[in-house]
Amino acid sequence: MPDPLTNTFGALADPTRRAILARLAFGEASVTELAEPFAMSLPAVSKHLKVLEHAGLIKRGRAAQWRPCRLAPQPLKEASEWLEDYRRFWDESLDNLAEYLRKMQPKGAPR
């Protein structure tokens, strides 16, 4: 069974699912509302929602016949924190490279 971070990145790999999450950032929506901008059937959108739900990125409620979907931000926060470690590493590495290149540049050479 994949770890939660693998599930998160797997779910985020699809542009339709990212668009659904972007829409849910503005608030709850029904499956029908989420399907409106896409040229696909409601069952196809439901499959995307199941992937997002399995990854913990959305929660689905129940209010009579309406099953609103809402964003669950914790997995996104965990993915962001994981990526932040690498961003810091690359920022420091690039800063070190820039400093090294600056030191290696001959005196009086244009920058």
Residue pairs with C-beta under 8 A, 6 or more apart in sequence:
2 10
4 55
4 56
4 75
4 78
5 78
5 79
5 82
7 54
7 55
7 56
7 75
8 55
8 56
8 57
8 75
8 76
8 78
8 79
9 79
10 51
10 55
11 17
11 51
11 52
11 54
11 55
11 57
12 18
12 21
12 57
12 79
14 48
14 51
16 38
16 40
16 48
17 48
17 51
17 52
19 37
19 38
20 34
20 45
20 48
20 49
20 52
20 58
21 52
21 57
21 58
21 71
21 76
23 29
23 33
23 34
23 37
24 34
24 58
24 69
24 70
24 71
25 71
27 70
28 61
28 68
28 69
28 70
29 68
29 69
30 66
30 67
30 68
30 69
31 42
31 45
31 46
31 49
31 67
31 69
32 42
34 45
34 49
34 69
35 41
35 42
35 45
38 44
38 45
49 58
49 60
49 69
52 58
53 59
53 60
55 75
56 72
56 74
56 75
57 71
57 72
57 75
57 76
58 69
58 70
58 71
58 72
59 69
59 70
59 72
60 67
60 68
60 69
60 70
61 67
61 68
61 69
61 70
105 111
